[in-house]
Amino acid sequence: MTDVATELLNLLDIEQLEVDLFRGIGTGGETSRRIFGGHVIAQALAAAYRTVPDRLCHSLHAYFLRPGDPSIPVIYEVDRARDGGSFTTRRVVAIQHGKQIFHMSASFQVAEEGWDYQHQMPQVPGPEGLLNRDELRRQWVDQIPEKLRGDFLRQRPIEIREIEPRDMITPKPADDRNHIWVRMRAAAGTSEAIQQCLLAYASDMYLLGTSLRPHGLTWFTGEMMTASIDHSMWFHAPIHLENWHLYTMDAPFTGGGRGFNRGMIFTQDGKLVASVAQEGLMRAHKRK
């Protein structure tokens, strides 16, 4: 198990302070400059799971309210909104510096049988032979400002292989459809709840960038500021993130300073295990 993978698993082992009150570490993960959105989603779901021992999450809906400060812990307050015969609902509020930075509603369900149907997985190249994220970034590091290179080359716990990687510095407009392979070998042997938390963490990667593709933009072109506004996720089937999963994304709409992004996550043999939707800020920098 790599150090960064161990770090992520430790991030999900949140500390209980009181009944329904938990503390999570704010450092680690994707960046050192702020708390990665998937980090907060995953910890909030882990906090909710501490109060739901007997059923699995089937959906969550979250809003990012303020940037997270990685220099201090995050306090998670869980509200036991409802405990029903089949469904359980929790609301989680994340707090730093005395203010809400994030809140999430999550619903949990007992296992039930039902009619099965799903969209088919897109026909795309498999992960074998594709460059991983670290290999791709090393190709571009000389063109990144020196002050950003540490985060740019930062080791990360989720392995990613892009099917059609773009030029990060001088991108051209591209189709909004975006496909990546993801896995985390260290997920092997973890509980179903932790597997969901890990996938929730991974679901925030590359999603907002999908709405930048038609406009020939990346975070390195310096033309805009971006931030996640909200994030929703639906879990359809058991997850084993130690194996490769295809994260296929698109962005049906951008406008009003926002981009709307969708995603579906499949096992390598085509089982749809989760769906995702997110809206993000896409605000042009004001010219002086």
N, C-alpha and C positions, 0 to 999 in steps of 0.2 A: 504493500500500500504506500503510495507516494505521500510526502509530507503535506502537500496542498489538499489531497483527498482526505487525509486524516483531519486536517483543519476544518474542512467543510462538515464532516461528520460531527466534529466537536461543536461546531456552531449550532447544530440542531439539538445538542444535548443541553437544552436551556435550563437555567437554575430556577427552582420554585422558591419564591420569597414568602408567599402567603397563599391562602386559598384563592385560586383563580388569578394569581399575580405572579409573573415570571420575568426573568431578566436574561437577555441574550447579549452575546458579544457583538460589538459593532464592527470590529476590524476583520480583515481577511476577505477572501472571495475575489471578485473581478477587478477591483480598483482600490487604491489607497486614498483617493481624493474625496470620495463620498461612499455611502453605503449603497451597494448594488441593489436594484429593486427586487430581483429574484431572491436575494439574501433575506430581505424583510418578509416577503411572501412566505418563504420556506419556514422561517422562524415563527411567524404568526400561525401557520398551519400546525407546526409542532406544538405550540402553546395550546391551540384548540384541542389537539389530540390528547393532551394531558387530562382533559375533562371528559373525553369520549372514549371509553375503553373497549366498547363492544361493537362498533360499526365503522365503516370506512367512508371517507369523504367522497361525494360524487360531484360537488361543484363548489366553487369559491368565486367571490366577486369583491374586488379591492379597489381602493382609491389611494393614490399617492398625494399627500397633502403638502409636505415640506421635504426638502432634501435631508437625508440622514447624515448625522455627524459620526464618522468612524472612530473618533477619539474617545467616545464614551459609550457605555452600554445602552441598550434599548429596553425599555420596560414594556411588557405586553400584559394588558388587562383583558381577561376573558369574561364575557357576559354570557351566562347560560340562558339564552333566549327561550329555548323550547326543548323539552325532552318528550318526544311522542312515541307511539307504539312502533312506528316504522322509520320515522325521520327525527333527527336531532339537529338543532340549529345553534350555532355559536356566532357571536360577534366579538372580534378582537380589535383592540385599539393599541397602537404602538406609540410610545411617548418618549420624547427627549427634551431636555431643557424646559420641562413643564408644559410642553405643547404636543398636540397630536401631530405625528408625521405621516400616519398611515392608518387606515381602518379597513377591515375585511369582514364579510359575512361568509360563513361556510356551512354547508349542509351535509349531513351524514345519513346513511341509509343502511338498514339491515340488508343482507344478501337476499335477492329475490330472482325468480326466473321470469323471462318475458320473451317477446318476439325479437329475433335478431336480424339486423340489417346494417350495412355500413357502406360508405363510399370506398371504392377501390384505391389502393395506393398507386401514386403516379409511377410510370415506368421510367426510372432514372438509373444512372450507373450506381453500382454498389460502392461501399466505402473502401474496398481493397484497391490499393494503388493511388488513392487520392492523397494529396499533401495534407498534413494536419495543420491546425491553426498556428502552432509555434513555427513550423517550417515556412509557412506563408509569410508570417510577420518578419522573420529574419531577412526575407527578400526586400522588405520595404524600410527597414529600420534606419538606414542612412539618410532617408528623406524625411524622417520624423524629427521635429524639434528636440534637441538634446534633453530638455527638461521633462519631456513626455516619454522618453525611451524606457525608463524604468517600468512604468505601468504598461507600456506597449508590449514589452517582452516578459511581463509578469507571468510566472507559472500559474496555471489555472486547473481546477479539479475536474472539469468536464472536458473530455476529448471531443474535438469538433473537426469535421472534414467537410469543407464546402464543395459542392458539385460544380458550380461555375463561379469561382472567386473573381471579384472585380478589382480593378486597379484602385487602390486605396487613396492615391494622391491626385490622380487626374482621371476620375471615373467618367465614363460615357453613359448617357441614358440607357437603361436596360429594362427588360420586361420585369413587372412587379413580382412575378413568381420567383420564389427563392427556396432552395432545398439544401439542407445540411444533414449530415449524419452525426449523431451524438451518442456518447456512452460514458460511463464511469465505472471502471472495473471494480473499484473499491465498494460499490453498492452491493456486491454479492454477499448474501447471508443476512442482509438487513431486513427489518420488518416491512410489512406492506405499507404501514403508515410512513416510515422513513423513505421508502421508495417513492411514495407520492410527494413528499417534501423535496426530495432531490429532483424529481421531474419538474416540480413547480419552480425550483431554482433555475433549472436549465431552460424553462419555457420563456424566460425573459431575455434570453440571449438571441441576438440577430433579428428579433421580431420588429422592433421599432425601425431598424435599418431597412426593412423591406419597403416602407413607404418612401424612402429616399431614392430608391433605384430608378424610377421613371424620370426623375429630375436630374440625374447625373450628379448626385450629391453623396458624400460620405462625411463622417465626423471630422475628417482631416482637410476638407476643402475650405473651412473657415468662414462659411457663408451664413451660418444659422446656429441657433441654440435648440437643443432637443431635450425632452424629458418625458418619461412615462406619466400619463395622467391616470389611467385606470387599467385594470387587468382582470380578466375573467378566465376561468378554466373549468373544464368538465372532465372528469375521469370516467372512462368507459370500461376498462378491463384491467386486470393485474399488470403490474409493471416490474420489469427486471432490467434496470438500467445498466447493469453490468454488460448487457448485450447491446449491439448497435440498434438504434432507433432512427427512423427517418423523420425529420421535422420539416414539413412542407408548408410554406407560408405564401400569402399574397396580400396585396394592399388595394382593395377595391376603390378607395377614395382618399384623396388629399384635398384639403381646402380649409379656409378659415383659420389658418395657422395650426392645423391639426392633420395627423395622418391616421387612418384606420387600418389596422392590420389583423389578419386571421391566421390561424395555424392548425394543422392536424399532425398528430404524432403517431407513427406506425411502428410496429415491430419489423424486423428485417424480412419476415415472411408474410407481411401484409396485414396484420391485425391492428385495427385502429384502437389505440389505448387512451387517447386524450385529444381534446379540442381546446383551442385557445383563441381569445380575442383581446385586442388592446388598442386603445387610442393614445397617441402621443403628441406632444407639442412639437411643431415644426415652425419656428419663428425666425424670420430673416433678421440678421444683425442690421441695426440702423447704420446707414452710411454717414460718415462725418463730413 
